[in-house]
Amino acid sequence: MIKDPVCGMYINEEESAGSIIYQGKKYFFCAPGCKLSFVISPQKYIQQSSSDISATAGTNDLSNTEKENDHENN
Ligand SMILES: [Zn+2]
């Protein structure tokens, strides 16, 4: 069983309606529509730790600024 990244459904690889290799990893889909959605905007369906890290780094800068602002207000 493998997870369809678009709808989150678990499917058998043999029964998948389609598969795609994206960034070196193979993804399987339960339906052609799911595959199409993934092809259009793969980033939307991949929760990569790498993007989380960059997003967190940016957030840290913002939160630091906010804390400084709060301190000034107090
Ligand atoms: Zn699906």
N, CA, C, O and the ligand as a Tripos MOL2 file, in Angstrom:
@<TRIPOS>MOLECULE
protein
  297   295    75     0     0
PROTEIN
NO_CHARGES

@<TRIPOS>ATOM
      1 N           0.8440   -1.2070    0.0000 N.3       1 MET1
      2 CA          0.0000    0.0000    0.0000 C.3       1 MET1
      3 C           0.8790    1.2570    0.0000 C.2       1 MET1
      4 O           1.9250    1.3300    0.6450 O.2       1 MET1
      5 N           0.4000    2.2130   -0.7430 N.am      2 ILE2
      6 CA          1.1230    3.4820   -0.8040 C.3       2 ILE2
      7 C           0.1050    4.6100   -0.8090 C.2       2 ILE2
      8 O          -1.0360    4.4390   -1.2360 O.2       2 ILE2
      9 N           0.5350    5.7470   -0.3330 N.am      3 LYS3
     10 CA         -0.4220    6.8410   -0.1540 C.3       3 LYS3
     11 C          -0.4720    7.7380   -1.3870 C.2       3 LYS3
     12 O           0.5540    8.1800   -1.9040 O.2       3 LYS3
     13 N          -1.6630    7.9840   -1.8280 N.am      4 ASP4
     14 CA         -1.8870    8.9700   -2.8820 C.3       4 ASP4
     15 C          -1.7150   10.3570   -2.2540 C.2       4 ASP4
     16 O          -2.4890   10.7290   -1.3720 O.2       4 ASP4
     17 N          -0.7180   11.1230   -2.6950 N.am      5 PRO5
     18 CA         -0.4250   12.3990   -2.0340 C.3       5 PRO5
     19 C          -1.5040   13.4490   -2.2480 C.2       5 PRO5
     20 O          -1.5850   14.4210   -1.4980 O.2       5 PRO5
     21 N          -2.3260   13.2590   -3.2610 N.am      6 VAL6
     22 CA         -3.3360   14.2710   -3.5780 C.3       6 VAL6
     23 C          -4.5520   14.1350   -2.6720 C.2       6 VAL6
     24 O          -4.9520   15.0990   -2.0200 O.2       6 VAL6
     25 N          -5.1440   12.9380   -2.6270 N.am      7 CYS7
     26 CA         -6.3680   12.7570   -1.8450 C.3       7 CYS7
     27 C          -6.0950   12.0640   -0.5190 C.2       7 CYS7
     28 O          -6.9770   11.9980    0.3370 O.2       7 CYS7
     29 N          -4.8830   11.5450   -0.3380 N.am      8 GLY8
     30 CA         -4.5240   10.9230    0.9230 C.3       8 GLY8
     31 C          -4.9930    9.4930    1.0510 C.2       8 GLY8
     32 O          -4.8540    8.8860    2.1130 O.2       8 GLY8
     33 N          -5.5460    8.9460   -0.0160 N.am      9 MET9
     34 CA         -6.0540    7.5840    0.0210 C.3       9 MET9
     35 C          -4.9050    6.5890   -0.1320 C.2       9 MET9
     36 O          -3.9350    6.8440   -0.8460 O.2       9 MET9
     37 N          -5.0330    5.4620    0.5450 N.am     10 TYR10
     38 CA         -4.0280    4.4150    0.4040 C.3      10 TYR10
     39 C          -4.4530    3.4570   -0.7040 C.2      10 TYR10
     40 O          -5.5920    2.9920   -0.7360 O.2      10 TYR10
     41 N          -3.5430    3.1780   -1.5880 N.am     11 ILE11
     42 CA         -3.8510    2.3350   -2.7440 C.3      11 ILE11
     43 C          -2.7460    1.3160   -2.9470 C.2      11 ILE11
     44 O          -1.6170    1.4920   -2.4890 O.2      11 ILE11
     45 N          -3.0980    0.2500   -3.6430 N.am     12 ASN12
     46 CA         -2.0800   -0.6970   -4.0510 C.3      12 ASN12
     47 C          -1.3410   -0.1450   -5.2740 C.2      12 ASN12
     48 O          -1.9510    0.4040   -6.1920 O.2      12 ASN12
     49 N          -0.0380   -0.3020   -5.2650 N.am     13 GLU13
     50 CA          0.7340    0.2130   -6.3950 C.3      13 GLU13
     51 C           0.2710   -0.4080   -7.7060 C.2      13 GLU13
     52 O           0.2450    0.2510   -8.7450 O.2      13 GLU13
     53 N          -0.0900   -1.6760   -7.6430 N.am     14 GLU14
     54 CA         -0.5220   -2.3650   -8.8570 C.3      14 GLU14
     55 C          -1.8400   -1.8120   -9.3840 C.2      14 GLU14
     56 O          -2.1080   -1.8500  -10.5850 O.2      14 GLU14
     57 N          -2.6630   -1.2950   -8.4640 N.am     15 GLU15
     58 CA         -3.9860   -0.8230   -8.8620 C.3      15 GLU15
     59 C          -4.0230    0.6790   -9.1160 C.2      15 GLU15
     60 O          -5.0850    1.2350   -9.3960 O.2      15 GLU15
     61 N          -2.8820    1.3330   -9.0210 N.am     16 SER16
     62 CA         -2.8830    2.7750   -9.1770 C.3      16 SER16
     63 C          -3.2480    3.1550  -10.6060 C.2      16 SER16
     64 O          -2.9380    2.4420  -11.5600 O.2      16 SER16
     65 N          -3.9180    4.3020  -10.7250 N.am     17 ALA17
     66 CA         -4.3370    4.7800  -12.0450 C.3      17 ALA17
     67 C          -3.1720    5.4310  -12.7760 C.2      17 ALA17
     68 O          -3.2200    5.6400  -13.9880 O.2      17 ALA17
     69 N          -2.1450    5.7420  -12.0340 N.am     18 GLY18
     70 CA         -0.9980    6.3740  -12.6680 C.3      18 GLY18
     71 C           0.0830    6.6200  -11.6560 C.2      18 GLY18
     72 O          -0.1620    6.6200  -10.4490 O.2      18 GLY18
     73 N           1.2770    6.8300  -12.1510 N.am     19 SER19
     74 CA          2.3880    7.1350  -11.2590 C.3      19 SER19
     75 C           3.2800    8.1640  -11.9340 C.2      19 SER19
     76 O           3.2590    8.3410  -13.1520 O.2      19 SER19
     77 N           4.0600    8.8320  -11.1020 N.am     20 ILE20
     78 CA          4.9500    9.8480  -11.6370 C.3      20 ILE20
     79 C           6.1890    9.8840  -10.7510 C.2      20 ILE20
     80 O           6.1180    9.6430   -9.5460 O.2      20 ILE20
     81 N           7.3030   10.1820  -11.3610 N.am     21 ILE21
     82 CA          8.5280   10.3560  -10.5870 C.3      21 ILE21
     83 C           8.8140   11.8430  -10.4990 C.2      21 ILE21
     84 O           9.0120   12.5210  -11.5080 O.2      21 ILE21
     85 N           8.8310   12.3290   -9.2810 N.am     22 TYR22
     86 CA          9.0440   13.7470   -9.0570 C.3      22 TYR22
     87 C          10.1590   13.9140   -8.0400 C.2      22 TYR22
     88 O          10.0990   13.3690   -6.9380 O.2      22 TYR22
     89 N          11.1730   14.6710   -8.4220 N.am     23 GLN23
     90 CA         12.3420   14.9010   -7.5690 C.3      23 GLN23
     91 C          12.9170   13.5900   -7.0590 C.2      23 GLN23
     92 O          13.3210   13.4790   -5.9020 O.2      23 GLN23
     93 N          12.9480   12.5920   -7.9490 N.am     24 GLY24
     94 CA         13.5760   11.3250   -7.6390 C.3      24 GLY24
     95 C          12.7300   10.3780   -6.8290 C.2      24 GLY24
     96 O          13.1740    9.2750   -6.5120 O.2      24 GLY24
     97 N          11.5180   10.7770   -6.4830 N.am     25 LYS25
     98 CA         10.6350    9.9260   -5.7120 C.3      25 LYS25
     99 C           9.4050    9.5820   -6.5430 C.2      25 LYS25
    100 O           8.8810   10.4200   -7.2760 O.2      25 LYS25
    101 N           8.9560    8.3440   -6.4160 N.am     26 LYS26
    102 CA          7.8270    7.9000   -7.2100 C.3      26 LYS26
    103 C           6.5320    8.0190   -6.4190 C.2      26 LYS26
    104 O           6.4450    7.5910   -5.2690 O.2      26 LYS26
    105 N           5.5410    8.6020   -7.0540 N.am     27 TYR27
    106 CA          4.2360    8.7800   -6.4250 C.3      27 TYR27
    107 C           3.1840    8.0350   -7.2300 C.2      27 TYR27
    108 O           3.2360    7.9910   -8.4590 O.2      27 TYR27
    109 N           2.2280    7.4520   -6.5190 N.am     28 PHE28
    110 CA          1.1410    6.7170   -7.1630 C.3      28 PHE28
    111 C          -0.1820    7.4180   -6.8790 C.2      28 PHE28
    112 O          -0.3640    8.0600   -5.8440 O.2      28 PHE28
    113 N          -1.0950    7.2730   -7.8290 N.am     29 PHE29
    114 CA         -2.3760    7.9720   -7.7190 C.3      29 PHE29
    115 C          -3.5330    7.0220   -7.9320 C.2      29 PHE29
    116 O          -3.4460    6.0690   -8.7060 O.2      29 PHE29
    117 N          -4.6250    7.3000   -7.2270 N.am     30 CYS30
    118 CA         -5.7830    6.4160   -7.2810 C.3      30 CYS30
    119 C          -6.5910    6.6680   -8.5410 C.2      30 CYS30
    120 O          -7.3290    5.7960   -9.0000 O.2      30 CYS30
    121 N          -6.4500    7.8690   -9.1020 N.am     31 ALA31
    122 CA         -7.2520    8.2290  -10.2620 C.3      31 ALA31
    123 C          -6.4580    9.1760  -11.1570 C.2      31 ALA31
    124 O          -5.5620    9.8760  -10.6860 O.2      31 ALA31
    125 N          -6.7890    9.1960  -12.4470 N.am     32 PRO32
    126 CA         -6.0870   10.1150  -13.3520 C.3      32 PRO32
    127 C          -6.2060   11.5680  -12.9100 C.2      32 PRO32
    128 O          -5.2830   12.3600  -13.1040 O.2      32 PRO32
    129 N          -7.3480   11.9170  -12.3150 N.am     33 GLY33
    130 CA         -7.5410   13.2840  -11.8510 C.3      33 GLY33
    131 C          -6.5620   13.6550  -10.7540 C.2      33 GLY33
    132 O          -6.0830   14.7870  -10.6930 O.2      33 GLY33
    133 N          -6.2660   12.6970   -9.8880 N.am     34 CYS34
    134 CA         -5.3000   12.9460   -8.8110 C.3      34 CYS34
    135 C          -3.9120   13.1650   -9.4020 C.2      34 CYS34
    136 O          -3.1760   14.0460   -8.9570 O.2      34 CYS34
    137 N          -3.5600   12.3730  -10.3920 N.am     35 LYS35
    138 CA         -2.2590   12.5220  -11.0370 C.3      35 LYS35
    139 C          -2.1640   13.8880  -11.6990 C.2      35 LYS35
    140 O          -1.1440   14.5710  -11.6060 O.2      35 LYS35
    141 N          -3.2320   14.2680  -12.3620 N.am     36 LEU36
    142 CA         -3.2460   15.5550  -13.0520 C.3      36 LEU36
    143 C          -3.0720   16.7020  -12.0600 C.2      36 LEU36
    144 O          -2.3120   17.6380  -12.3090 O.2      36 LEU36
    145 N          -3.7740   16.6240  -10.9450 N.am     37 SER37
    146 CA         -3.6570   17.6640   -9.9250 C.3      37 SER37
    147 C          -2.2230   17.7660   -9.4180 C.2      37 SER37
    148 O          -1.7110   18.8550   -9.1590 O.2      37 SER37
    149 N          -1.5860   16.5950   -9.2840 N.am     38 PHE38
    150 CA         -0.2140   16.5810   -8.7890 C.3      38 PHE38
    151 C           0.7330   17.1970   -9.8200 C.2      38 PHE38
    152 O           1.6420   17.9520   -9.4740 O.2      38 PHE38
    153 N           0.5030   16.8600  -11.0970 N.am     39 VAL39
    154 CA          1.3730   17.3750  -12.1610 C.3      39 VAL39
    155 C           1.2870   18.8970  -12.2310 C.2      39 VAL39
    156 O           2.2870   19.5760  -12.4660 O.2      39 VAL39
    157 N           0.0810   19.4220  -12.0250 N.am     40 ILE40
    158 CA         -0.1330   20.8620  -12.1280 C.3      40 ILE40
    159 C           0.6120   21.6020  -11.0230 C.2      40 ILE40
    160 O           1.2960   22.5940  -11.2760 O.2      40 ILE40
    161 N           0.4710   21.1060   -9.7890 N.am     41 SER41
    162 CA          1.1280   21.8050   -8.6790 C.3      41 SER41
    163 C           1.6140   20.8020   -7.6410 C.2      41 SER41
    164 O           1.0000   20.6380   -6.5860 O.2      41 SER41
    165 N           2.7230   20.1350   -7.9500 N.am     42 PRO42
    166 CA          3.2330   19.0970   -7.0400 C.3      42 PRO42
    167 C           3.5740   19.6270   -5.6460 C.2      42 PRO42
    168 O           3.3970   18.9220   -4.6530 O.2      42 PRO42
    169 N           4.0540   20.8470   -5.5730 N.am     43 GLN43
    170 CA          4.4620   21.3850   -4.2670 C.3      43 GLN43
    171 C           3.2910   21.4460   -3.2980 C.2      43 GLN43
    172 O           3.4620   21.3560   -2.0820 O.2      43 GLN43
    173 N           2.1050   21.5990   -3.8570 N.am     44 LYS44
    174 CA          0.9060   21.7090   -3.0260 C.3      44 LYS44
    175 C           0.6440   20.4200   -2.2610 C.2      44 LYS44
    176 O           0.0330   20.4290   -1.1920 O.2      44 LYS44
    177 N           1.1120   19.3160   -2.8220 N.am     45 TYR45
    178 CA          0.7720   18.0090   -2.2470 C.3      45 TYR45
    179 C           1.9430   17.3560   -1.5190 C.2      45 TYR45
    180 O           1.7880   16.2930   -0.9180 O.2      45 TYR45
    181 N           3.0770   17.9710   -1.5710 N.am     46 ILE46
    182 CA          4.2460   17.4090   -0.8970 C.3      46 ILE46
    183 C           4.5770   18.2630    0.3140 C.2      46 ILE46
    184 O           4.9200   19.4380    0.1870 O.2      46 ILE46
    185 N           4.4710   17.6650    1.4740 N.am     47 GLN47
    186 CA          4.9300   18.3630    2.6700 C.3      47 GLN47
    187 C           6.3750   17.9710    2.9290 C.2      47 GLN47
    188 O           6.6650   17.0450    3.6860 O.2      47 GLN47
    189 N           7.2630   18.6960    2.2860 N.am     48 GLN48
    190 CA          8.6680   18.3530    2.4120 C.3      48 GLN48
    191 C           9.2690   19.0250    3.6380 C.2      48 GLN48
    192 O           8.9480   20.1680    3.9650 O.2      48 GLN48
    193 N          10.1460   18.2890    4.3040 N.am     49 SER49
    194 CA         10.8020   18.8560    5.4710 C.3      49 SER49
    195 C          11.7070   20.0080    5.0630 C.2      49 SER49
    196 O          11.9310   20.9340    5.8430 O.2      49 SER49
    197 N          12.2270   19.9520    3.8440 N.am     50 SER50
    198 CA         13.1380   21.0010    3.3900 C.3      50 SER50
    199 C          12.4040   22.3410    3.3140 C.2      50 SER50
    200 O          12.9310   23.3660    3.7470 O.2      50 SER50
    201 N          11.1780   22.3330    2.7610 N.am     51 SER51
    202 CA         10.4330   23.5820    2.6570 C.3      51 SER51
    203 C           9.9910   24.0370    4.0420 C.2      51 SER51
    204 O           9.9060   25.2360    4.3050 O.2      51 SER51
    205 N           9.7110   23.0850    4.9270 N.am     52 ASP52
    206 CA          9.3490   23.4380    6.2920 C.3      52 ASP52
    207 C          10.4880   24.1720    6.9800 C.2      52 ASP52
    208 O          10.2740   25.1380    7.7120 O.2      52 ASP52
    209 N          11.7000   23.6970    6.7340 N.am     53 ILE53
    210 CA         12.8660   24.3080    7.3760 C.3      53 ILE53
    211 C          13.0210   25.7550    6.9270 C.2      53 ILE53
    212 O          13.2320   26.6440    7.7530 O.2      53 ILE53
    213 N          12.9180   25.9930    5.6320 N.am     54 SER54
    214 CA         13.0860   27.3590    5.1280 C.3      54 SER54
    215 C          11.9510   28.2470    5.6390 C.2      54 SER54
    216 O          12.1660   29.4120    5.9720 O.2      54 SER54
    217 N          10.7440   27.6860    5.6980 N.am     55 ALA55
    218 CA          9.6090   28.4610    6.1770 C.3      55 ALA55
    219 C           9.7980   28.7980    7.6530 C.2      55 ALA55
    220 O           9.4860   29.9080    8.0860 O.2      55 ALA55
    221 N          10.3100   27.8390    8.4240 N.am     56 THR56
    222 CA         10.5250   28.0670    9.8480 C.3      56 THR56
    223 C          11.6000   29.1240   10.0730 C.2      56 THR56
    224 O          11.4990   29.9500   10.9810 O.2      56 THR56
    225 N          12.6250   29.0840    9.2350 N.am     57 ALA57
    226 CA         13.7000   30.0590    9.3800 C.3      57 ALA57
    227 C          13.1610   31.4680    9.1750 C.2      57 ALA57
    228 O          13.5070   32.3870    9.9180 O.2      57 ALA57
    229 N          12.3140   31.6330    8.1660 N.am     58 GLY58
    230 CA         11.7270   32.9340    7.9100 C.3      58 GLY58
    231 C          10.8190   33.3590    9.0560 C.2      58 GLY58
    232 O          10.7820   34.5300    9.4330 O.2      58 GLY58
    233 N          10.0920   32.4000    9.6030 N.am     59 THR59
    234 CA          9.1800   32.6980   10.6950 C.3      59 THR59
    235 C           9.9460   33.1250   11.9420 C.2      59 THR59
    236 O           9.5040   34.0050   12.6810 O.2      59 THR59
    237 N          11.0810   32.5060   12.1660 N.am     60 ASN60
    238 CA         11.8730   32.8570   13.3300 C.3      60 ASN60
    239 C          12.2830   34.3240   13.2960 C.2      60 ASN60
    240 O          12.2300   35.0220   14.3080 O.2      60 ASN60
    241 N          12.6950   34.7810   12.1060 N.am     61 ASP61
    242 CA         13.0750   36.1890   11.9770 C.3      61 ASP61
    243 C          11.9000   37.0930   12.3200 C.2      61 ASP61
    244 O          12.0500   38.0880   13.0290 O.2      61 ASP61
    245 N          10.7320   36.7320   11.8070 N.am     62 LEU62
    246 CA          9.5490   37.5480   12.0410 C.3      62 LEU62
    247 C           9.1880   37.5680   13.5160 C.2      62 LEU62
    248 O           8.8860   38.6230   14.0720 O.2      62 LEU62
    249 N           9.2200   36.3800   14.1600 N.am     63 SER63
    250 CA          8.8090   36.3100   15.5530 C.3      63 SER63
    251 C           9.7750   37.1050   16.4350 C.2      63 SER63
    252 O           9.3630   37.7180   17.4200 O.2      63 SER63
    253 N          11.0460   37.0910   16.0790 N.am     64 ASN64
    254 CA         12.0050   37.8800   16.8430 C.3      64 ASN64
    255 C          11.6610   39.3650   16.7660 C.2      64 ASN64
    256 O          11.7090   40.0860   17.7620 O.2      64 ASN64
    257 N          11.3130   39.8010   15.5570 N.am     65 THR65
    258 CA         10.9430   41.2030   15.3720 C.3      65 THR65
    259 C           9.6940   41.5380   16.1800 C.2      65 THR65
    260 O           9.5920   42.5980   16.7980 O.2      65 THR65
    261 N           8.7450   40.5980   16.1560 N.am     66 GLU66
    262 CA          7.5080   40.8470   16.8830 C.3      66 GLU66
    263 C           7.7750   40.9600   18.3820 C.2      66 GLU66
    264 O           7.1970   41.8100   19.0610 O.2      66 GLU66
    265 N           8.6480   40.1040   18.8880 N.am     67 LYS67
    266 CA          8.9480   40.1470   20.3130 C.3      67 LYS67
    267 C           9.5650   41.4990   20.6900 C.2      67 LYS67
    268 O           9.2400   42.0830   21.7240 O.2      67 LYS67
    269 N          10.4590   41.9740   19.8280 N.am     68 GLU68
    270 CA         11.0710   43.2620   20.1110 C.3      68 GLU68
    271 C          10.0150   44.3740   20.1450 C.2      68 GLU68
    272 O          10.0510   45.2740   20.9850 O.2      68 GLU68
    273 N           9.0790   44.2760   19.2020 N.am     69 ASN69
    274 CA          8.0150   45.2740   19.1520 C.3      69 ASN69
    275 C           7.1580   45.2200   20.4050 C.2      69 ASN69
    276 O           6.7790   46.2520   20.9580 O.2      69 ASN69
    277 N           6.8560   44.0000   20.8480 N.am     70 ASP70
    278 CA          6.0410   43.8430   22.0410 C.3      70 ASP70
    279 C           6.7510   44.4730   23.2340 C.2      70 ASP70
    280 O           6.1300   45.1480   24.0560 O.2      70 ASP70
    281 N           8.0520   44.2450   23.3180 N.am     71 HIS71
    282 CA          8.8110   44.7660   24.4410 C.3      71 HIS71
    283 C           8.7580   46.2940   24.4620 C.2      71 HIS71
    284 O           8.6070   46.9140   25.5150 O.2      71 HIS71
    285 N           8.8860   46.8740   23.2860 N.am     72 GLU72
    286 CA          8.8340   48.3330   23.2130 C.3      72 GLU72
    287 C           7.4770   48.8540   23.6640 C.2      72 GLU72
    288 O           7.3740   49.8720   24.3490 O.2      72 GLU72
    289 N           6.4360   48.1270   23.2590 N.am     73 ASN73
    290 CA          5.0740   48.5410   23.6240 C.3      73 ASN73
    291 C           4.8840   48.4670   25.1290 C.2      73 ASN73
    292 O           4.2120   49.3150   25.7170 O.2      73 ASN73
    293 N           5.4750   47.4530   25.7540 N.am     74 ASN74
    294 CA          5.3120   47.3030   27.1810 C.3      74 ASN74
    295 C           6.1700   48.3230   27.9200 C.2      74 ASN74
    296 O           6.1680   48.3560   29.1510 O.2      74 ASN74
    297 ZN         -6.4370   10.0840   -5.2530 Zn       75 ZN75
@<TRIPOS>BOND
     1     1     2 1
     2     2     3 1
     3     3     4 2
     4     3     5 am
     5     5     6 1
     6     6     7 1
     7     7     8 2
     8     7     9 am
     9     9    10 1
    10    10    11 1
    11    11    12 2
    12    11    13 am
    13    13    14 1
    14    14    15 1
    15    15    16 2
    16    15    17 am
    17    17    18 1
    18    18    19 1
    19    19    20 2
    20    19    21 am
    21    21    22 1
    22    22    23 1
    23    23    24 2
    24    23    25 am
    25    25    26 1
    26    26    27 1
    27    27    28 2
    28    27    29 am
    29    29    30 1
    30    30    31 1
    31    31    32 2
    32    31    33 am
    33    33    34 1
    34    34    35 1
    35    35    36 2
    36    35    37 am
    37    37    38 1
    38    38    39 1
    39    39    40 2
    40    39    41 am
    41    41    42 1
    42    42    43 1
    43    43    44 2
    44    43    45 am
    45    45    46 1
    46    46    47 1
    47    47    48 2
    48    47    49 am
    49    49    50 1
    50    50    51 1
    51    51    52 2
    52    51    53 am
    53    53    54 1
    54    54    55 1
    55    55    56 2
    56    55    57 am
    57    57    58 1
    58    58    59 1
    59    59    60 2
    60    59    61 am
    61    61    62 1
    62    62    63 1
    63    63    64 2
    64    63    65 am
    65    65    66 1
    66    66    67 1
    67    67    68 2
    68    67    69 am
    69    69    70 1
    70    70    71 1
    71    71    72 2
    72    71    73 am
    73    73    74 1
    74    74    75 1
    75    75    76 2
    76    75    77 am
    77    77    78 1
    78    78    79 1
    79    79    80 2
    80    79    81 am
    81    81    82 1
    82    82    83 1
    83    83    84 2
    84    83    85 am
    85    85    86 1
    86    86    87 1
    87    87    88 2
    88    87    89 am
    89    89    90 1
    90    90    91 1
    91    91    92 2
    92    91    93 am
    93    93    94 1
    94    94    95 1
    95    95    96 2
    96    95    97 am
    97    97    98 1
    98    98    99 1
    99    99   100 2
   100    99   101 am
   101   101   102 1
   102   102   103 1
   103   103   104 2
   104   103   105 am
   105   105   106 1
   106   106   107 1
   107   107   108 2
   108   107   109 am
   109   109   110 1
   110   110   111 1
   111   111   112 2
   112   111   113 am
   113   113   114 1
   114   114   115 1
   115   115   116 2
   116   115   117 am
   117   117   118 1
   118   118   119 1
   119   119   120 2
   120   119   121 am
   121   121   122 1
   122   122   123 1
   123   123   124 2
   124   123   125 am
   125   125   126 1
   126   126   127 1
   127   127   128 2
   128   127   129 am
   129   129   130 1
   130   130   131 1
   131   131   132 2
   132   131   133 am
   133   133   134 1
   134   134   135 1
   135   135   136 2
   136   135   137 am
   137   137   138 1
   138   138   139 1
   139   139   140 2
   140   139   141 am
   141   141   142 1
   142   142   143 1
   143   143   144 2
   144   143   145 am
   145   145   146 1
   146   146   147 1
   147   147   148 2
   148   147   149 am
   149   149   150 1
   150   150   151 1
   151   151   152 2
   152   151   153 am
   153   153   154 1
   154   154   155 1
   155   155   156 2
   156   155   157 am
   157   157   158 1
   158   158   159 1
   159   159   160 2
   160   159   161 am
   161   161   162 1
   162   162   163 1
   163   163   164 2
   164   163   165 am
   165   165   166 1
   166   166   167 1
   167   167   168 2
   168   167   169 am
   169   169   170 1
   170   170   171 1
   171   171   172 2
   172   171   173 am
   173   173   174 1
   174   174   175 1
   175   175   176 2
   176   175   177 am
   177   177   178 1
   178   178   179 1
   179   179   180 2
   180   179   181 am
   181   181   182 1
   182   182   183 1
   183   183   184 2
   184   183   185 am
   185   185   186 1
   186   186   187 1
   187   187   188 2
   188   187   189 am
   189   189   190 1
   190   190   191 1
   191   191   192 2
   192   191   193 am
   193   193   194 1
   194   194   195 1
   195   195   196 2
   196   195   197 am
   197   197   198 1
   198   198   199 1
   199   199   200 2
   200   199   201 am
   201   201   202 1
   202   202   203 1
   203   203   204 2
   204   203   205 am
   205   205   206 1
   206   206   207 1
   207   207   208 2
   208   207   209 am
   209   209   210 1
   210   210   211 1
   211   211   212 2
   212   211   213 am
   213   213   214 1
   214   214   215 1
   215   215   216 2
   216   215   217 am
   217   217   218 1
   218   218   219 1
   219   219   220 2
   220   219   221 am
   221   221   222 1
   222   222   223 1
   223   223   224 2
   224   223   225 am
   225   225   226 1
   226   226   227 1
   227   227   228 2
   228   227   229 am
   229   229   230 1
   230   230   231 1
   231   231   232 2
   232   231   233 am
   233   233   234 1
   234   234   235 1
   235   235   236 2
   236   235   237 am
   237   237   238 1
   238   238   239 1
   239   239   240 2
   240   239   241 am
   241   241   242 1
   242   242   243 1
   243   243   244 2
   244   243   245 am
   245   245   246 1
   246   246   247 1
   247   247   248 2
   248   247   249 am
   249   249   250 1
   250   250   251 1
   251   251   252 2
   252   251   253 am
   253   253   254 1
   254   254   255 1
   255   255   256 2
   256   255   257 am
   257   257   258 1
   258   258   259 1
   259   259   260 2
   260   259   261 am
   261   261   262 1
   262   262   263 1
   263   263   264 2
   264   263   265 am
   265   265   266 1
   266   266   267 1
   267   267   268 2
   268   267   269 am
   269   269   270 1
   270   270   271 1
   271   271   272 2
   272   271   273 am
   273   273   274 1
   274   274   275 1
   275   275   276 2
   276   275   277 am
   277   277   278 1
   278   278   279 1
   279   279   280 2
   280   279   281 am
   281   281   282 1
   282   282   283 1
   283   283   284 2
   284   283   285 am
   285   285   286 1
   286   286   287 1
   287   287   288 2
   288   287   289 am
   289   289   290 1
   290   290   291 1
   291   291   292 2
   292   291   293 am
   293   293   294 1
   294   294   295 1
   295   295   296 2
@<TRIPOS>SUBSTRUCTURE
     1 MET1         2 RESIDUE 1 A MET
     2 ILE2         6 RESIDUE 1 A ILE
     3 LYS3        10 RESIDUE 1 A LYS
     4 ASP4        14 RESIDUE 1 A ASP
     5 PRO5        18 RESIDUE 1 A PRO
     6 VAL6        22 RESIDUE 1 A VAL
     7 CYS7        26 RESIDUE 1 A CYS
     8 GLY8        30 RESIDUE 1 A GLY
     9 MET9        34 RESIDUE 1 A MET
    10 TYR10       38 RESIDUE 1 A TYR
    11 ILE11       42 RESIDUE 1 A ILE
    12 ASN12       46 RESIDUE 1 A ASN
    13 GLU13       50 RESIDUE 1 A GLU
    14 GLU14       54 RESIDUE 1 A GLU
    15 GLU15       58 RESIDUE 1 A GLU
    16 SER16       62 RESIDUE 1 A SER
    17 ALA17       66 RESIDUE 1 A ALA
    18 GLY18       70 RESIDUE 1 A GLY
    19 SER19       74 RESIDUE 1 A SER
    20 ILE20       78 RESIDUE 1 A ILE
    21 ILE21       82 RESIDUE 1 A ILE
    22 TYR22       86 RESIDUE 1 A TYR
    23 GLN23       90 RESIDUE 1 A GLN
    24 GLY24       94 RESIDUE 1 A GLY
    25 LYS25       98 RESIDUE 1 A LYS
    26 LYS26      102 RESIDUE 1 A LYS
    27 TYR27      106 RESIDUE 1 A TYR
    28 PHE28      110 RESIDUE 1 A PHE
    29 PHE29      114 RESIDUE 1 A PHE
    30 CYS30      118 RESIDUE 1 A CYS
    31 ALA31      122 RESIDUE 1 A ALA
    32 PRO32      126 RESIDUE 1 A PRO
    33 GLY33      130 RESIDUE 1 A GLY
    34 CYS34      134 RESIDUE 1 A CYS
    35 LYS35      138 RESIDUE 1 A LYS
    36 LEU36      142 RESIDUE 1 A LEU
    37 SER37      146 RESIDUE 1 A SER
    38 PHE38      150 RESIDUE 1 A PHE
    39 VAL39      154 RESIDUE 1 A VAL
    40 ILE40      158 RESIDUE 1 A ILE
    41 SER41      162 RESIDUE 1 A SER
    42 PRO42      166 RESIDUE 1 A PRO
    43 GLN43      170 RESIDUE 1 A GLN
    44 LYS44      174 RESIDUE 1 A LYS
    45 TYR45      178 RESIDUE 1 A TYR
    46 ILE46      182 RESIDUE 1 A ILE
    47 GLN47      186 RESIDUE 1 A GLN
    48 GLN48      190 RESIDUE 1 A GLN
    49 SER49      194 RESIDUE 1 A SER
    50 SER50      198 RESIDUE 1 A SER
    51 SER51      202 RESIDUE 1 A SER
    52 ASP52      206 RESIDUE 1 A ASP
    53 ILE53      210 RESIDUE 1 A ILE
    54 SER54      214 RESIDUE 1 A SER
    55 ALA55      218 RESIDUE 1 A ALA
    56 THR56      222 RESIDUE 1 A THR
    57 ALA57      226 RESIDUE 1 A ALA
    58 GLY58      230 RESIDUE 1 A GLY
    59 THR59      234 RESIDUE 1 A THR
    60 ASN60      238 RESIDUE 1 A ASN
    61 ASP61      242 RESIDUE 1 A ASP
    62 LEU62      246 RESIDUE 1 A LEU
    63 SER63      250 RESIDUE 1 A SER
    64 ASN64      254 RESIDUE 1 A ASN
    65 THR65      258 RESIDUE 1 A THR
    66 GLU66      262 RESIDUE 1 A GLU
    67 LYS67      266 RESIDUE 1 A LYS
    68 GLU68      270 RESIDUE 1 A GLU
    69 ASN69      274 RESIDUE 1 A ASN
    70 ASP70      278 RESIDUE 1 A ASP
    71 HIS71      282 RESIDUE 1 A HIS
    72 GLU72      286 RESIDUE 1 A GLU
    73 ASN73      290 RESIDUE 1 A ASN
    74 ASN74      294 RESIDUE 1 A ASN
    75 ZN75       297 GROUP 0 **** ****
